[in-house]
Amino acid sequence: MDPLSALAIATAAFQFLEFGGKLCIKAWEKYKHIQQERPDDQMLAEEEKELQAILEDLSSQISWFRNFSTTIVASQPLTPGQAQLLKLSSQCTQLSSDFERIKSRLKLPNSQETNSELHFRNHVGSSPVLRRNMPEEKCGDCKKAKVAEEAEFRRNREDVEKIERRLEPLRRDIMDSILLSLWDDSKRTEQWELHFSSQLDKLIGLLGSIENSTMDDSLKLARGSSQTRNDDFESLKEYTQAHGTAVSTKVDGVAARLRTALQPVIQSGKGPTSLMQLSDDLIEYLKTDGGAKKTIRLELINVLWKNDWKLDSSMASAKIDTTMTAHAIAAGIQFDNIQTREKAVANSFEATSSWILQDEPPQTDDAPMWHSFPNWLKDESEKSYWITGKPGSGKSTMMKLILRQKSVRDSLSQSLGSMRLVLVKYYAWLAGTTLQKSIDGLKRTMLFQVLEQYPELAPVLAPRRWAFCQALRSISGLPAWDSWEVEESFEALLSSCGKSIKLALFIDGLDEFDGPPVEIVEFIQDMMARCPKGLKLCAASRPWPEFHDGFNEGPMLQMHLLTKIDMEAFIHEKLKINKGFAERKQLEPEASSQLLIDIVERANGVSYGSP
């Protein structure tokens, strides 16, 4: 059986469940209303007419589905998905028999007389004496008839409820069968994921386009009178007969084959269809993780995560929201406590450390006290900027200050051209988890922050995950990241620097990495060498020999030599609010000023409140 023929079966089965099930339930509700309410003669006639119309529609649905299902021919060995679909078709045929059985029971009494009137006419007669001596409630025959009638009513109600409970599982099974049929067909091709995504895309689009093209305001399928429904469906058939070929020429071969397969479903029988509902249900079903999707997911992972797999350009376009997909991919690569260290960095000197943003630093001995940070941000230097200092000199606080300044981003944004600026930060912490103090954690952080800021890079940085989400139209079920995939994505990130993005990377605490210092130095130098035009890197660390050897030839700032002004301002602010110091300053102003000088000198550029 051709997989597209299997889709036709599924569409027919879906239609039968959608409308046949609703008609059966609607007929029961109408019958129950008549039996319980006992309307007057005029209302009863109208109610009976409506019930009859519903039952006729149900008969049309049953006949149509049975006629259609007999045209199915298994022309070649069945795949598991197609075999399941035929099984479902058989279940729907059985369901049609249940519909017929229910329909045959929903018969109204020939007479419009009440039970009391029937009692006196059939069991008592017209004698006033007998009427007084044998009321309805004492009549044995009436009691038996009433018990039988109530039992029949309960049986019908229970059968209808059973049918109603069967409909939703059958609908889910049909969704499974559709997906499995498409997947089975895709497995016959060289690029499973590409064929599956294309088939699914065309199917969903075609179902929607047929519905939109044929159902205008006058088409209210499954609503109104039976005649209106049949007239509307005739309009649907006329459209496909008149425009089917013409429309097919506007789409590729896959869509044309799909349309050809579905036309018999539209043109057969007298009942209405709701292809848009099938399209919507497929989209919603793809958001779940059970059933066929679980099977397809596992096989799809095996395909996409092969070493030699490459993303086909046709899959780079988004079938679902790009930002949502990128965020889902990013969420998988981030780690717990990714921002813990940054949040713990004190803000002690933030208000007094803005001197680093001066274009021209002050001079001492005819030389700048530090390299101009704003100039480094703007220029095309291939050198990294090194912020160094003793423990507690405020390196982390300075890094935090820099990253909060709009002027920093503005300076980095100069001469971007067609590139997009992406700013990434990593605060290493020796007391933290492995990923908080390792190169692997740094790579993951870089990928996470780039994907969050620039979702459009998802197909480039994580092509396997992008293809997975696009093929299944879902962001759930992504596998965990392996180290080789992190490395693959990191290589793609470096390749993007200088082309689509300008990466500004700020790393705090090189001395906090859990590994030889020379290892992180070599890692940074390798990144800089591979991205000479698309990477700006600023790093902070203690003045260890390994870091000095690696970065002393580039621009730098030595924090412990330059924080005297900050210390004076900080200590002055603290002592100013101290009541005891204020009193002493009034009594001994010179001694108080000397105390301030002594504190600053003894601090030697180190504040233990600042990392």
ABEGO torsion letter per residue (X at the ends): XBAAAAAAAAAAAAAAAAAAAAAAAAAAAAAAAAAAAGBBAAAAAAAAAAAAAAAAAAAAAAAAAAAAAAABBBABBBBAAAAAAAAAAAAAAAAAAAAAAAAAABBBBABABBAAAAAAAAAAEABAAAAAABBAAABAAAAAAAAAAAAAAAAAAAAAAAAAAAAAAAAAAAAAAAAAAAAAAAAABABAAAAAAAAAAAAAAAAAAAAAAABBAABBBGBEBAAAAAAAAAAAAAAAAAAAAAAAAABBAAAAAAAAAAAAAAABEABBBBAAAAAAAAAAAAABABEAAAAAAAAAAAAAABAABBBBAAAABBABBAAAAAAAAAAAABBBGAAAAAAABBAAAAAAAAAAABABBBBBGGBBABBBAAAAAABABABBBBBBEBBGAGAAAAAAAAAABAAAAAAAABGAEABBBBBBBBBBBAABBAAAABAAAAAAAAAAAAAAABAAAAAAABAAAAAAAAAAGBABGBBBBBAAAAAAAAAAAAAABGAABBBBBBBBGAAABBEBAAAAAAAAAAAAAABAAABBBBBBBBBBAAAAAAAAABBBBBAAAAAAAAAAAAAAAAAAABAAAAAAAAABAAAAAAAAAAAAAAAGGBBAABX
